[in-house]
Amino acid sequence: MSATRPTLHRERRRSREIFDRAAKLLVGGVNSPVRAFRSVGGDPLIIERGEGPYLYDADGNQLLDFVCSWGAILLGHANPAISAAIAEQAKRGTSFGVTTELELELATLITRAIPFIEKIRFVSSGTEATMSAVRLARGVTKRDFILKFEGCYHGHADSFLSQAGSGLATLGIAECPGVPQALAELTLNAPYNDLNAVEHIFAQHKNKIAAVIVEPIAANMGVVPPAPNFLSGLRDITKKNGALLIIDEVITGFRLHNGAAQQILNVEADLTTLGKIIGGGLPCAAYGGSAELMNNVAPLGPIYQAGTLAGNPLAMSAGIAALKQLTAPGVYERINKNAERLVTGLRKAIADTNVPAQVNSSHSLSTVFFTDQPVSDYTGAKRSDTKRYARFFREMLDRDIFLAPSQFEAAFVSAAHTTEDIDRTIAAAGEVLQLVAGDN
């Protein structure tokens, strides 16, 4: 299948009019910065609905979606079982502010899939999960410092907004105004995949570091897999120094297989954060670990954390419907096979056009970096030609294929994508890369 010019430059007049109105009431016209398309140019999308692997904008254009609500949509948009579960629960009530059996059911599905999580606390966002996990780590260790990695993004809590990935990398924000200097100084940064730097930081701050927090597969500076022994090395260093290891699986949890990435990567954190997929497309996240550690959280312990909509029945129902489907035979095999097909096709297209670019990938996560050097950390990712990526993004969007509007994000393959969808994407990318090859 070949991409053709007639589909180019779709009319988005109504979308533009809606965005112009939104800009008067919403900050930047959006409720999350990358949606504004500032780094790639062009008009931001206004989406009316989704179905399977497709989004439909306010002008009726159909887009093949590889953003998938930034990884939350693993089973496709408007998945029938999830939609039915939400509709049924909505008839019964949307929020009670007290416990339901649904919370126990979703917790059981998660802990069965990830046995080293003995107890879990649901929250409403990945930011809440990571923020709460760090608070717990500081509370039990009686230490103040945390160590994170350059280019890793753990949400927008104050402790994480230095040298972070995702939207901050996209917008070029190294340090965020509004974060008190005294608090920023308690966050230590090391290059991803650099154990020597971690050892050095621990030596400099002996007995002061409460926790190391890390993405097991970095996906917020673009996709950067862990180097061999990197995660196991972090496990050894934290144990040796009396610090906790927090592995942030908000993106990777239930994406690689029915469980945590840690089970594939042979590492086990003290605390694990989850989000996105466990909510089936609704706001839901969680943090968990051993019963001994989690029992320090209120009401059993003194470390306070709460949330009105935490564990709300709509999100629990959606999450249950999602996770139940992930136990079906062949689901992950199909997703990962299509993802591998996409990566192989993109690499061939890059080689055929001699565009200086790399494709980093892990299972159903991938990123095309427009650089001639391998990318193994944030420094390498930042060498990418973001103007060239912006051209690539816009040309692919003109061909009705929606990739992340940022060089520093991942493409997500879902269970709803077909082999035909993948081949169409590869063909379009080959055509676009011919154009991009001529850019200076």
Buried (B, 14 or more C-beta within 10 A) or exposed (E): EEBEEEEEEBEBEBBBEBBEEBBEEEEEBBEEBBBBBBBBEEEBBBBEEBBBBBBBBBBEBEBBBBBBBBBBBBBBBBBEBBBEBBEEBEEEEEEEEEEBEBBEBBBEBBBEBBEBBBBBBBBBBBBBBBBBBBBBBBBBBEBEBBBBBBBBBBBBBBBBBBBBBBBBBBBEBEEBEEBEEEEBEBBBBBBBBBBEBBBEBBEEBEEBBBBBBBBBBBBBBBBBBBBEEBBBBBBBBBEEBEBBBBBBBBBBBBBBBBBBBBBBBEBBBBBBBBBBBBBBBBBBBBBBBEEEBBEBBEEEBEBEBEBEBBBBBBBBBBBBBBBBBBEEEEBBEBBBBBBBBBBBBBBBBBEEBEBBBBBBBBBBBBBBBBBEEEBBBBBBBBEBBBBBBBBBBBBBBBBBBBBBBBBBBBBBBBBBBEEEBBBBBBBBBBBBBBEBBEEE
